[in-house]
Amino acid sequence: MKISLLGVPFNSDGTTPEEENPAKVLRNTGLTTLLKSKGHSVTDYGDIAIPKPEG
C-alpha cells in the first residue's frame, strides 16, 4: 500500500505557539517505521509552513 504523510500544523483558534501537528506525532511514535517494516511504501512530504496569523 502507498501511504503519504503531510504535516499540517493547526489549532482551534489560529494562534501560536500551541499548534498541534498530528503528522509529527505519527513520526515521533515510529508509526512510519512500523508501516515500512510491514511492506508499505511510505512517503513523508514534511510539514506545510503556516504563516503566523496577523492581528
N, C-alpha and C positions, 0 to 999 in steps of 0.2 A: 504494500500500500504506500502511496506517496502522500506524505504529510508536510505541510508548510506551516512555519511558525513566524508570526509577525507581531511584535510588541506594540501595543497602543496604550500608552500611559493615560490614565483618566482618574477622575474623582467626581464626587457628586455635585460640587459647587464650582468647579472650574478654577480653583485657586491652588497655588503651590504652597508648601512643599509636600503636602500629604497626598501625592499622586500614587495611585496603585498601578501595578503592571503585572497582570496575570501571566504574560509570557515569561517575564523574569522569574517568577515563582516556579514555573514549569522547568526552566533551565536550571535553577538552583537546586531543585529537588531531584534532578537527574532523570526526569521523565524522558527527555530526548535520547539520552544514552540507553535507557531501557528499551525504548521503541526501536532504536537501531539494532540492539542486540537480538531483537525478535525478528529481524529481517526487513524492517520497514525502511523506506527511504525518507529521511527527514532533512528538510532544507530550512535553515534558520535565516530569515531575512533581516534580523536585527530589530531595532526599535524605530518607530516613527518619531521624528523630532517634533515636539509640540511647542509652539511659541508661548511665551509667558503671556497670561491674559493682561489686558490693559484696563485700568480703572476698575 
